[in-house]
């Protein structure tokens, strides 16, 4: 029995759609935990390797000071990851903050201080996260120049807490 051409075309369309869905699901399963879309909090907690959701936590810190910020996940999460790597390198953090809670807390403390400084600075407060990433050296240098013109080292947890205390509302 010969299948009419129209039926064959329809079957081909269904096959392509099925393959596309399978590919998308496969990509979702292999995505880094901080980029996975979750249907529920329990699904989020059960995701492999997703104990602390480090990058979304950094975004949460940003949104505390900039609640009307318009997120573009692809841009913002990449920028936050690079910023966290810069902070880790500056502080000498050797552990991966995605898997090490102590490293994550140290970076989050410093990030909170940077965000607080940005929110109070007349030049940097309108920057989006990509711009913050691009100009992070200038931002840190501006903080140090404002607080200690002779300083050339990175943020310390003590400086970060001091900054938080000075800017607390």
C-alpha positions in Angstrom: 0.0 0.0 0.0 1.4 3.4 -1.0 1.3 6.3 1.4 0.0 9.5 -0.1 2.6 12.3 -0.3 0.7 14.6 2.0 0.6 12.0 4.7 4.3 11.4 4.3 5.0 15.1 4.6 2.9 15.4 7.8 4.7 12.4 9.2 8.0 14.0 8.4 6.9 17.2 10.3 5.9 15.2 13.3 9.2 13.2 13.3 11.2 16.5 13.1 9.2 18.0 16.0 9.7 14.8 18.1 13.4 14.9 17.4 13.6 18.6 18.3 11.9 17.9 21.7 14.2 15.0 22.4 17.2 17.2 21.7 15.9 20.0 23.9 15.3 17.6 26.8 18.8 16.1 26.4 20.3 19.6 26.4 18.3 20.5 29.5 19.6 17.4 31.4 23.2 18.3 30.6 22.9 22.1 31.4 24.8 23.5 34.4 22.5 23.6 37.5 22.4 27.4 37.7 20.8 27.6 34.3 18.2 24.9 34.6 14.5 25.9 34.5 12.6 24.3 37.4 9.0 23.7 37.8 9.0 23.6 41.6 11.2 24.2 44.7 11.5 20.5 45.4 12.7 19.8 41.8 15.3 22.6 42.3 16.5 21.1 45.5 16.8 17.7 44.0 18.8 18.7 40.9 22.3 17.1 40.8 25.0 19.4 41.9 22.6 22.2 42.7 23.1 22.5 46.5 23.5 26.3 46.7 22.6 27.9 43.3 25.5 30.3 43.6 24.9 32.4 40.5 21.1 32.9 41.2 22.1 33.9 44.7 24.4 36.6 43.3 21.5 37.8 41.2 19.4 37.9 44.3 21.9 40.2 46.0 21.9 42.5 43.0 18.1 42.6 42.9 17.9 43.5 46.6 19.5 46.8 45.7 18.0 47.1 42.2 14.5 45.6 42.5 13.4 47.1 39.1 16.4 45.6 37.3 15.3 43.9 34.0 17.1 40.6 33.9 18.4 39.0 30.7 19.4 35.7 32.1 21.9 34.7 29.3 23.8 38.0 29.7 23.5 38.5 33.4 24.4 35.0 34.6 27.5 34.9 32.3 28.5 38.4 33.7 27.9 37.2 37.3 30.0 34.1 36.8 32.9 36.2 35.4 32.6 38.7 38.3 32.6 35.9 40.8 35.8 34.5 39.2 37.5 37.9 39.4 36.5 38.2 43.1 37.8 34.7 43.8 41.1 35.3 42.0 41.5 38.7 43.8 40.9 37.1 47.1 42.9 34.0 46.5 39.9 31.7 46.8 41.0 28.3 45.3 37.7 26.4 45.8 34.9 26.5 43.3 32.0 28.5 44.9 29.5 26.3 43.0 30.5 23.3 45.1 32.2 24.9 48.2 29.7 26.7 50.5 32.5 28.5 52.4 34.0 29.9 49.2 30.5 30.9 48.0 29.8 32.8 51.3 33.1 34.7 51.0 32.4 35.7 47.5 28.7 36.6 48.3 29.9 38.8 51.2 32.2 40.7 48.9 29.7 40.9 46.1 27.1 42.4 48.5 29.6 45.1 49.5 30.4 45.8 45.8 26.6 46.0 45.0 26.0 48.3 47.9 28.9 50.6 46.7 27.5 50.6 43.2 24.0 51.5 44.4 25.4 54.5 46.2 27.8 55.7 43.4 26.5 58.3 41.0 28.4 56.9 38.1 28.0 53.2 38.5 24.5 52.9 39.8 22.9 52.9 36.3 25.2 50.1 35.0 23.7 46.7 34.0 25.6 43.5 35.0 27.5 43.3 31.7 28.8 46.8 32.3 29.7 46.0 35.9 31.6 43.0 34.6 33.4 45.1 32.0 34.3 47.8 34.5 34.8 45.8 37.7 38.4 47.0 38.0 37.3 50.6 37.9 34.5 49.9 40.4 36.8 48.2 42.9 39.4 50.9 42.4 36.8 53.6 43.0 35.8 51.9 46.2 39.4 51.8 47.4 40.2 55.3 46.4 37.1 56.6 48.3 38.1 54.7 51.4 41.9 54.5 51.2 43.8 56.2 48.4 46.9 54.2 49.1 45.2 50.8 48.9 46.1 48.5 46.1 44.8 45.1 47.4 41.5 43.4 46.9 38.4 43.5 49.1 38.7 41.6 52.4 35.8 40.1 54.2 36.5 42.7 57.0 36.4 45.6 54.5 33.2 44.2 53.0 31.5 44.0 56.4 32.7 47.5 57.2 31.3 48.7 53.9 28.0 47.0 54.6 27.8 48.6 58.1 28.4 52.1 56.7 25.8 51.7 54.0 23.1 49.9 55.9 19.8 51.7 55.9 
